[in-house]
């Protein structure tokens, strides 16, 4: 059925050289997978690097307080409890048809009773294409790539029927090459070895707003959108094993009747000649700016915060990494507060938004303030229900009609009310054909504000600690309490024979972030939040080397740190304590070496044995009594800074420099593209470690720190010499005074004796 529809849309899909007009992929339900044959149930633990955790509430989820359903999972939080539940997995295969073969994997059963609980799962080598489930399912190795021509994903009942929202909510399902954003990815391996990077680029992604409006298809409740048929002649080509990362919630009230369900994922695969005959599809994922929390789970999701009920506007821009033609776009936002979202080809200035000044890249503007900055009068007092936002929409429409920018997509928020509660539904999406080159600038504009929501919210996810809150304090207004996304998924036709799965962070400067997120971008995101401008001198030559050194040390002491696991704050704390103690001990040793007269003999003995020369440290000095310590502190700190700079530079030279947070094959494609990429920031240089510019800057910095240390140390020694001379003079003066006093005392005794002798003859013999 789906194939016949798509042949009508793409009559000559195999031979196309230009992408057809933008259209949605044909949607289908789980029942359309056809006949599939399933193997026996196996323990979920048998899957490659599988983890599965159940959190019973939002609060517990935010604090990593759950139950591990995989016994002794190596990377789980240390204090997490385990569960006696034993989930299973089932592997199924469909018939080999012209459009491909369905491969299905199910995990479960799960039994939930509501309460906004969370079922979090990840595993590697999904479907066993890399051999983890045996030779029967292995594809890679025998073939360099395989093609995915369609997929289906979502929760199902035990008899295979899709389960809608309500009751079950797909927070996210992400399929990626490699480890993706699973607990198996490793930020430390990525930073130090350039492998196993956290990868936000998706093969496909489903979220809670994927289910379409119920009125579109009452029979399926919009669930046909859980599956997508990419069309005859198209495939997402894959070169590495697939990983799955997912979270599903039961949003019924706590204590609801128990339901049993499974998670099912299915992909339709073509191999060999069929794979070679289809054209490659790529996907680029646009993330809104955000800041990363270090102590909570909600703060890892790339959200920004908006006012729940008042009109707000948020703008970000960036550049496309590769050229192509748009095939299938999708938008993702939390519909409760969302109004609408636009994607344009062009800059904010082209759209008439150049007057908007964002204090922080991830903090939207109250639309009333935005209108005044643009010289416009607000249409209504808040909550305005979109009336104020509409005035900015009018400016955007005028800019497009005048040809200054091109409207790519418009997504309008949809909600449905069931059982007295509002539920997210897929946005109404209208898009135009779009061809773009590497470096083409895009701009996303998102409008939020729902008068039906309370002005203030108090929910998990809005409270977290972040390093950027120290470096950029008071960034988010306290009334911005609704967590929101403004994400775009852009599936496009590649201009070469490869499919690419990439992601990017937006900012208000198109060149602030690399068009594909890099290690350097993530370093700055961690410390500053999503940056406003490209890397500064401080970032490149101070921050990056120090973080390379810190992460190298952390890798030695906490090798299981992953992207979505709790950050190793305890390990980091003890490393800082150990560093402080070591520095304190070294400082006392330094003072002892400077002040101890016998050290000079040992130093010179070592020097004579190694280089045949004596070294005068001025260490043959008497013990101190009263002498200022400030210069010695400066000497020690400058020496310590020099040592740290040397180690940081050495690590930075050793570790890879051009690292992008995509799969290993994706990184190879970036390096191969090289000079063909029209990037202003983060362009690959094909180097390992650092380039000449780093050495030319870092070496003088280290020499400068060394010169300061040498100057301080030399002056410390000179001060010691001066103190010694003064001490010797004082001692000599004191000795002279003592000698003079002694001589005076002797002279007095002599005088007394002489007087006694002189007086003796005057005595009478009778007295004698």
Steps between C-alpha positions, in 0.01 A plus 500: 500500500768746606719411204229569245430840655867591496548389140238754408692766686846395379444337157872505413652508845803288420619730223437835669780755499299765683277445799126505438279758672494475876249244623440301814604138499203269468395392850391152594403304808660199663236275344646576155833332573362183344580147603796476733657199664634535852763304684485393865506743789843578640612699802530870431842485663620295203487809278826684445577747783130512591370713784142548620397716794155571646439834674168519681452879473637817340676596822678167526590508133656844534724378784594163342308320776371193322507121485748330272335210318833377365686337787848637565495740204853642514414859415198554721518755784675359805207546739229372265296202619445192287170331417400136488302552177644314202405670172526300180580570137360343185658520154278468192550507121247567226475380143766603247310726262599738224480802730709326768489264796353598835719440803317532833618509859277511807589548865275447800260429646470816709234537764410855597241669719539866399651779705707655219750219536796452266622186324848577372683257272800486267690225327758467224496309170125516474363213287841330516624634166858494632477141619418544871191277460674239287585448134134467408441875518848633418532737203809712568825329416354328197381836365633853548154650542130426499197720438198580717190571290248535782448458873242463775552567870282525808332317790274206424271264689592136547304415183682764293253790495641856524432687824409870465556806715327485745598287681860449376720789399811460284734751656757406239616214284832565329669266255859586421812347354754399763428575864295815436383666820469171684668412828755317286635822352797641684583869508843422647588255222376757252705785646822304550489227233257648247275192508164393641376860499156607621313540174189715470461428130207265444407241241150577620344650813149467643363713783176562683378736229532238225147364536270683262171668583232242580262652247740408218433130549269408787555131429871515584492807730780647292728204569572449129762773548707262713619345172653660193551367149783694334378429149607298200856583408608650832687356797689615807828320445678365805866411547517410869288311755182671619445601862167577663435753775148537631278618784128432533264631770169384638324836547192372680447595865708302747332180614310443176417143397805309385558470128748271326680616190810456284721736304538408135738634238495388138715600202466399137838413353633461145838343423733439212381623160176636646702717734722625218201590285334733755599862555641597842302704749672702775365667812618816675361572848479867604510555877396824668764663726510374859721455804605169656427412861745284689282350773161421346371286216241740358769762438671278239215519248594819319202702625460870537240662725212729408223683681204255517223748421659817360607548139872443450719480192826311456738516205804295409702464183777283357639347182428175320800265506449338161312581183178325402129530431233475767284187479321461833508753785363457848466733798513427872361721777306455822151588390358610836661843472593506131325717242697461179850472361662605172813398312650738245791508262668828587622699798308665785593834342344389170180427694488843663608366841841666517387731782434210738775471761513176696692521826552124490468275198261262678269761659209625284365852507167612635326601180396835648868587544584362155236717334627812673856417388367477143320833533154340507213539745371191682157386387374401845599462861620160613386230489436595138421155361723551196382852408841653573683217328286552192650845450843339469355236268378785279856635484626155400232466231585840359869414485423178313260669258765761422749227417746571781461150648347167401247314714591132518249369756218610728394276790182581691445348844221247549340373821204278570290491816414158641364421845533864596870515420695645208727265304769571242436414137715537190527854371334606178801533274519681167832517314637621169771344283846602613839445340799602705878493491757436769502819706147614408362702791170402660298675773242349734238720668282349775195657665362383835233592753174329597256709709340179629817413691577651843749785506741304721581131507685293757616181339808279488733603224517871576740465794855400423859609548716588203852632459355765269292625794831596663652654190172659382290546817132600509446409138142368509215718634328331790163519325629291206398164640385297198765277343482514122663377180532667162650212303496418131568162337600556139514190281663592172636346181878478513708637216737204515462125555501517881232549762602734781350529848603825665385757753562864580441758770353833404608837633437863411823504297506247214873443549499465879469122475647250256230388249544152651546504877866454591690423817598867523132601479411261780783631719369854461139385545595339830675810637314792341171352380440513125752768396408819322823532299772276361786374719696778667873511573424393857288207378761372258818541698386480862159333538542218246845382625389515864185298427704250298727454802208479745313244290815295449540481878131420545530221245769339716286500815143471366511315166127414495376859470234524227298784358164421663629347819548721806804717465785367718480786748624284786808392305559856385471623860758253629730580208480868594565416866797283400631776276466754783679274746772425246549870427510577873756226561702617202492855632638393836767299322578807291538715812721239658719484190537877489571538870709191575877566482581135432292476182767682302745213556252238375401708198858563400593135550215399264596775257864392489394141433266593212643807323835551668416851617415652831168679549482779754155515646592714795368221715798501738326750722421498870150429619254785483350670796303801386477549120211578255361188326316675210782470248539132576126445441533676164798283414315181585176595323685606186693173502176304550327693218792430271486127575123488447537691172767259381286195582185657350684590180652153481159332536350737244776416254448127554119481487313546171410858420228479234236291675134523399224345707380255238570134433847382401396470135342845515829645621679337207255664258565843654877459470470380140282799406763732648549811288174446312303597811407867505535541877624809677534327839639158584607404148696172505870538440586134463740517792557286805547698817583868454618714214790742470295795622438326832870428544592856401263637766527235771881489498542875570230474769685215671832683462337811641370311803844344539661844480268626772583197712872552436477869587308426820737220598810705424369791700407264780859378503632856483276590789640201685855616425418851615338360811805288562733795466279701728483209739878463492545870567250483780671194639842667458373814667348296777824305533704822500270645762527184707878507460509865593283436799724210594811715461332773703416254771860369502634853512276578794621189678859597429441849631343361816792265544750781448319714753514211745874462445559873538308510824671198654832673628297752694378233734676475845677188599259477784212489246684242300 
